[in-house]
């Protein structure tokens, strides 16, 4: 187990790690993400005693790092750096075998156990066929797998990976990380990741660093959110839960909010996918969008949360609680415009319309390409009566999708 408590590291006067506390236990693959210069490599260097902390403590299997002999440290911690150069014309097998040196006595020759560990490591990283080749005559990606094999041959109790697979092609990335993931059941693994989707897929826990501090920590789903990515990397991204892997999937959104600035606050009342397109389009146009009340299994809910848009929610097939009604009334009051789609209305979601009708002030844009304010009404006419009431009060206007975006982006001119 690797434990860090209140770890500080300075380079001269500059504090590059600030009060870092984390734990990597056997069986938990811990990933570190963060922008360049946030301190990721320094963190691994502190754990492998390449840089000395200026505060806090590091423990490996309960022992303070400072009390561990160099030999024990060399045996128990393996590091795979981002890039390695091997100066001499060693064979692949020679380099992998170097992973065994910390285990050998002085001048001792490697035993059959050492050779077996070396063979196993080469097999796990798929480089057995290269074993007699010179490391100077293989590709960069192959060399990186050799270095990973050397770390595995060492049979460490703690494995530190610094963007160790970023130079590999995707199939080898997945292969090597799958191997390491399996190993993480036996040993403590901390890996710095560049690729957010690989981190989300392979890691059990993710620590997000920014300016030397932990900005967020938790499971991939807790940590990899549009809000955190925006805050830490200054990127706009959609995050959905992948239906097959069940892990967060990050897609960068090329249309940045910087392109179109717009401060219109729009609340969208929709359901059943009738709001998905308009929620995305409003978000792209830079509006400050809120949504709900929506059931958590609703397609519109998924569209909103993918973009990090706030949504008032209820569990599937549940009525709209008084709390949610109050939250909806507050959102409507705070909005400049409400967008209403022609989602079917039944007893379960009728309160959305009632709260909207009772709000009285905020203008309502009803999204309908046929120009008519109608919706599938399964409430015996109550939903339609709320619509009529808003139309009669000149609060509700029927608009098409294109007009709607135009209205929201030029709402001040109206
Ligand atoms: P990351 O791995 O997240 O890109 P690093 O840990 O490499 O970040 O660097 C963290 C900060 O420390 C950066 O501002 C970097 O410029 C600085 N830094 C890294 N190594 C040294 C060093 N040897 N001497 C002085 N400053 C350094």
Boltz pocket constraint, residues with backbone or C-beta under 6 A from the ligand:
constraints:
  - pocket:
      binder: B
      contacts: [[A, 11], [A, 16], [A, 34], [A, 35], [A, 36], [A, 37], [A, 38], [A, 39], [A, 40], [A, 41], [A, 42], [A, 43]]
      max_distance: 6.0
